[in-house]
Amino acid sequence: MAAGEPEDSGGYCFRFLPQKTFRCLSAPETASRLRQWSMLGRVAAQAFGFDQTFQAHRRDDFLTAFFKDPNVIPNLKLLSDSSGQWITLGFACGRLRKI
């Protein structure tokens, strides 16, 4: 394990890519279909990069590392069931601990 690497990361290190855009979500045909199903504004895509080749047999390690990564927790947005507002994974985790 490299120096400074979190012990439970599974060796993966993630980085948030806020400038990455997804043209498919802003295409007129997509917007029309999302509007038809009342999903327009309720679907978002975010990009994160990682430092290793993905290996399917290590998928559980990959997912665990992703959701525990300090670059993911404050940036990954979720749609709150109760308020309908976008919240970060860090906020959601904090709320879950209080319940």
C-alpha positions in Angstrom: 0.0 0.0 0.0 1.4 3.4 -0.9 2.1 6.1 1.7 -1.0 8.2 2.3 -3.4 5.8 0.8 -6.5 5.1 2.8 -6.5 1.5 4.2 -10.1 0.7 3.1 -9.8 2.2 -0.4 -9.1 -1.2 -2.1 -6.2 0.7 -3.7 -8.5 2.9 -5.8 -8.3 6.7 -5.8 -11.1 8.7 -7.4 -11.3 12.3 -8.6 -14.3 14.4 -9.3 -14.6 15.7 -12.9 -17.1 18.6 -12.6 -16.4 20.0 -16.1 -17.4 16.7 -17.8 -20.6 17.2 -19.8 -23.1 14.7 -21.1 -24.6 15.9 -24.3 -27.1 13.1 -24.5 -28.9 14.5 -21.4 -29.4 17.9 -23.1 -30.4 16.6 -26.5 -33.9 17.8 -27.5 -35.2 14.3 -28.0 -33.9 13.2 -24.6 -35.4 16.3 -22.9 -38.7 15.6 -24.5 -38.8 12.0 -23.3 -37.7 13.0 -19.8 -40.4 15.7 -19.7 -43.0 13.0 -20.9 -42.2 10.9 -17.8 -41.8 13.9 -15.4 -38.1 13.2 -15.1 -36.8 16.4 -16.6 -34.6 18.0 -13.9 -34.7 14.9 -11.8 -31.9 13.1 -13.7 -28.3 14.2 -13.6 -25.0 12.6 -14.5 -21.7 13.2 -12.8 -18.2 12.0 -13.8 -15.5 10.6 -11.6 -12.1 9.3 -12.8 -10.1 6.6 -11.1 -6.4 5.6 -11.1 -6.5 1.9 -11.9 -7.9 -0.4 -14.6 -11.3 -1.7 -13.6 -11.3 -5.4 -13.0 -14.8 -7.1 -12.9 -13.7 -9.6 -10.3 -12.8 -6.7 -7.9 -16.1 -4.9 -8.5 -17.1 -5.1 -4.8 -13.8 -3.5 -3.8 -14.3 -0.8 -6.5 -17.8 0.1 -5.3 -16.8 0.1 -1.6 -13.8 2.3 -2.4 -15.9 4.7 -4.5 -18.5 5.4 -1.8 -15.9 5.8 0.9 -13.5 8.0 -1.1 -13.0 11.5 0.3 -13.3 13.0 -3.2 -16.6 11.3 -3.8 -18.4 11.9 -0.5 -18.7 15.7 -0.7 -19.4 15.8 -4.5 -21.7 12.9 -5.4 -25.2 14.3 -5.6 -28.4 12.4 -4.7 -32.0 13.4 -5.0 -33.6 13.4 -1.6 -36.7 11.3 -1.3 -38.2 13.6 1.4 -37.5 17.0 0.0 -37.0 16.4 -3.7 -33.8 18.5 -3.5 -30.3 17.6 -4.6 -28.1 16.7 -1.7 -24.5 15.4 -1.5 -23.6 11.9 -0.4 -21.9 13.4 2.7 -25.1 15.2 3.7 -27.1 12.0 3.2 -24.6 9.9 5.3 -24.7 12.5 8.1 -28.5 12.3 8.2 -28.5 8.5 8.2 -26.2 8.5 11.2 -28.6 10.7 13.2 -31.6 8.5 12.7 
